[in-house]
Amino acid sequence: MGPLEGVKVLDLCQFLAGPSAALRLADLGADVIKVEQPAGDICRTLYSSNLVIDGDSTLFHVINRNKDDVSVDLKSDLGQQQLRELVATADVMLINFRPHVAKKLGIDYKSISEINPGIVYAEITGFGHEGEWASDPGQDLLVQSLSGIAMANGNRDKPPTPAGISIADLVSGQHLVQGVLAGLIRKEATGAGAFVQVSMIESMMDLQFEGFTTFLNDGNEIPQRSAISNANFYTNAPYGIYSTKDWYITLAIAPIPLLGELLGCAQLTEYTDATTWSTKRDEIKAILAQHLLTNTTQHWLDILQQHDIWCSNIYNWDMLLETEAFKHLDMLQEIRLQSGKKMTVLRCPISIDGQKFFSDKPSPKIGQDNDKYFKKES
């Protein structure tokens, strides 16, 4: 039993951002009903590596597990009546349509709140409802590119580099969850509903608040990516990932002279003025990068870790799975799809009072729960 037990959520979202928010609410105990058009969520055919399981994409299975499903034609009178029935008893409604689409369909906040004044209505858009980008598609890579975050990745001589994951979708989805939870708390206290709005561009700007705040208060001077082992606009050497004789190593924060002493690199011990760790960042990194190539990752880790230097190995996913540290997290769970096939997915990353939240409920078929939620005469 999760803390959101008894909370009824309508998920009218497609793709990744909105459904990922609904999934988090479901994993925390909410009863989530996915409301699909008869043709189904586009994400059912949004494949990763062309991997299809039970006729749907792996992405659809992952972000829509633990949900019921009804099929509703929002452009029909019957569909509108069916949705009103659901809205009347719902606590939360999630949408991620382009601006003005919800109003055209009669499911904007004003229309929905007239049916249920206490509902927490939560909306994700790409760029909000106003401004020159408002009508543009809220697609993850486009938002990363426009937010400036792609300019923070990769070395200085390389092109802008996006994150290797759908970070704009996922961060905005979690921001939506935060807004929904705040709305539910106010509803519990006052009975008043809420209109929660999150845009992907605002979420990506918030994700960059550390560096962006420095930029705003440092004369709006554009920071430069490091030419070597770039990892953060403003962080001093040695911050970055470096090649070794056999692999890679991550170095976070360490006094440069001490690092030189431990690694046996006399050149680094000469940088005793801490200001040079910033002003001569690339010069220091170049020396360090060359020196680290002379021995293996494990050799350097054995030296640095015993002196409490912040450093680590670099793992890909198969290496990570083999570590005792990852196994101790107990993050994997198995769901059995409706065909009987098994699928391994991650659990909810939140623990409350020591309880981890697992669910083996698979993703739904289109409209599988219509009889459960709609009157027969409908």
N, C-alpha and C positions, 0 to 999 in steps of 0.2 A: 504494500500500500504506500503510494507516494504522497507527498504533502499537498498535491493538487487534486487528490481524489474528490470526485463529485463536481469538478469544474468541467463544463461542456464547451468544447472549442469547435468552431466551424472553420475548416481550412479550405479556402477557395483559391489557393495559390498553385502556381506551376513552376517548373524549373527547379531552382535550388534554394534561393534565399528564404522565401516564405515557407516552403515545406520543411526546411531545416529548423525553422523556429517552431513550427507545429510539432515536429518530432521531439524537440527538447521538452515541450510542454507535456507531450504524451508520456515520455520517459519519466517525468516527474509525477505522473499519476493522473493527468487530465484525460477525459474521454474526448478523443479527437475524431471528428467526422470529416473525411475528405470529400469535398463536394466537386465532382467532375462533370464536365460537359459529356454528353453521350459518346463523343469521339475520343474522350480520354485526355489525360494530361499529356502535353507534348513531350514531357520528360520520359514517358514510357519508351520513346524511340530515340532518346538522346544517349547514344551508346558511348561507353568508355572502352577503348581498344576493341570495338566491335563485339564485345561480350554480351550475349543475349542469354538470359535465364528465364525459362517459363514464358517466353514471348515478350518480356520486358527488359529494359536496360538494368544493369547492376545499380546505376545511380538511382533509378526509380525505387528499386527494392530497398535500398539503404535508407533513403530519406522519407519513405512513406510506410515503413513498417510501423507496427503498433497503432494503426489507425483503422477505423471503420470506413466504409465508402458508400456514397449514394451518387446516382447519376441523375443530374438535373439539367434540363434544357432551359437556360436562363432567358432565352429569347421567346419562350412560349408562355401562355397564360398559366398552363398547368405547372410549369417549372417555377414561375414566380410564386404561385400559391404554395408549392412544396417548400420553397426557400423560406417563405414567411412562417410556415409551421416550425421550421428548424430555428429560425431567428428568435421566435417568441420565447423559447426556453433556453437559449444559449447564454453563456457568460462572456464568451470571446468570439470574435470573428476576424479572420486574417485574410487580407487580399493583397495581390501584387500586380494589379492591372496597370496599364499605362494611364496617365492622367486623362480624365474625362470619360474613360470607358466605363468605370463603375457607375457614374451618373447616368450615362446612356442606358445602362442595363437596369437602372433603378435600385442599385445596391450600394450607393454612396452612403456616407455616414449619416447625413440628414435623413435619408429615406429609411435606413435601418434603425436609427435611434427613435423614429416615430413608432416603430413596431415594438421596440424594446429599449426604453430610455436608459436602462442600467447596463447595457452591453458595453464591453470594452472592445472597441473597433480599432484594429491595428493594420496599418497599411505600409508596405514598402514600395518605393518608387526608385527609379534610377537617379533622378535629379530634382525631385520635388515637382510642384505644380506650376511654378513660375520661372521666368528667365528663359534665355535662348536655348538652353539644353532640355527644357522640360519635356518636350515631345520626343526626344531622342531615346533609342532603346537602352534600357538599363542592363547592359551586358557586362559581365565581369571584366574582361580584358579591356573593354573601352573605358570603363570607370577607372581601372588601374592606371591607364595611360593618361587620362585627363586629370587625375588627382595629384600627379607628380610622383607617385610612389615608384613607378617604373624607372624614373630617373635616379632613384637612390640605389639601384641594384646594379651589380656588375662593376668591373674596373673602369677607370676613367676613359680608356681608349676603346671601350666596347659600347655597342648601342644600348639604349634603354632596355632594361630586362625586367619582365613581369615576374611575379612570384610563381612558383611552380604549382600552385593550387588556386582554387577559386576563392581567393581571400576576400574580395569585395562582397560576394554573395554570403559567405559564411559569417563575416563580421557583422554585416547589416542584419542578418538573421538573428544573431545573438543580441544585438541592440534592440531588436523588436521584442525579443523575450523579456528583456529588462523593462521595457516600457509597458508590456502587458502585465507583468507582475506588479509594477507600481500602480497600474490602473485597477488591478484586482484588490490591492490593499486599500485603495481609496474607496472602492465600491463596498468593501466589507465595512469600512468605517462610516460611510455617509450614504451609501445606496446609489451614489451618482456614477454614471458610466464615464467613459473616456474615449477620446479620439487620439490614438497614438499614431504618430507619423515618423517614419525613418526613411532617409534616402541613402542610397549606396554611396553617393559622393560625400555626404556628411560623415558617414561611418568611416570612409577611407581617410578623410581629413583628421578625424579624431584618432585614428590609429597612428597617425604621424605627429601627434601633439608634441612629443618631446623635441624633435628636430625643428618642426614648423614654428614652435614658439621661440626657439633660438633665432631662427631666420627673421621673425617679425620684430624682434627686439635687438637685432644686431645690424641695423641699417638696411634691412632687406637685401643683404649681400648673399647671392646664390652660393651655397656651399659646394665644394668640389669633392667628387668621389676620389677616393684614393686610387692611385695608379697601380697599386700592388695590394692584393688581398683585401679589396674593399669590403667592408661589412657595415659601416655606419658613417654618415656624413661627418659627424663632429667628434667621434671618439678617437683618442690618441693612439699612437702605436703602443703595443703590438696588435691591437684588435683586428682579428681576421682569421682566415683559413689559409694554411700554407701546405705546399707539397713537401714530402719527406723522401727519403731514399726509396721507400716501398709503398707509401700511401699518402695520407694527409693528416694534419693536426690542426686543431683549433686553439688559438691563444686569445684569451679575453683581456684582462687587465693585469699588468705587472710592472713594477719599476724597471726601467730599461737596464740600468747598471746591474741590478740583481739578476735579471734575466741573462745578461751577458756573462756574468760570473758563473751561474749555474750551467749554462750551455757551453761554457768554454770558448766564448766568442769575445776576444779582447776589444774589438772595435766598439761593441755595444756598451762596454763599461765606461767609455769616454763621455757618454751622454748624461752627465750628472745634473744638468740644468733641466728640471722637469718641463719647462716651457718648450724645450726643443722636441719633446715627445709629440707635440702638436705641430709646431712650426716646421719641423724636419721629419714629419711623419713618414713620408715616402722614402726618404733617405734611410731612415732606420729600418723600415720594412724591407727595403732592398737588401740590406746587409743580413737581416734575419732570414729572409727567404733563401738566400744563397747558402747560409750556414746550415739551415735545417735539412738541406738536401744531402748532407754528408752522413746522415745516419737514419735509422728507422723510426717510425712513429712510436713504437713501444719503448725504444731506447730513451727517446725524449720524455715520454710520459712518466717513465720510471724515475727520472731525475726530477722533473718539475712537480709531480703530484706529492712527493714526499716532503716538499717544501711549501705545500699549500698554494702553489701557483694555479690560477684558474685556467685550466686547459682540459681538452678532451679529445678522444678519437672521433672519427667521422663514420657514422653508420649508414648503410642503406637498410632497406626494410627487412631483408632476410637476416642480416647481421643483428638488427635490433631484436627480432623475434627470439633469437637464441640467447639473449642475455637474461640472467636471473633478475636483473632490475625490472625489465619489462614484464617478465612472468609474474613477479610479485605484485604488479599493478592490477592484475586480473581484469584486463580491459576487453578481452575477447568474449563473445557470446555466439551461440549457434542458434539460428532460427530455421524452422522447417517450413519451406514454402508450400503452397497449397497443392502442388504436384507431389509433395513428399520429399523433394530434393532438399538438401541441407545447404545452408549458406552461413559463412562466418562473417560477423560484423563487429564493430566496436560497440561497447555499452555507453550509456550516459557517463560523461566524465565527472559528474557531481556526486559527492557523498554527503549525506546528512545524518548526523548522530551515528556515524559509523556505518550507515547503510549505503551500499552501492545499489544502483538501480539497473536491473536486467529485465528484458522482455523477450519472449520467444514468439510473439505475435507477428506474422509475416505481413508484407505489403498486400493490399486488397485488390480484388478484381473490380472492374468498373461496375458500379451500381450493386454490389453484392449485398448491401444492407438496406436496400430500398424498402423491403417489406418490414424491416425492423423499425424504421423511422416514419414511414408514410402510411396514412390510412389506405385501406384496400380500395376505397372508392376513388382515391386520387389517381 
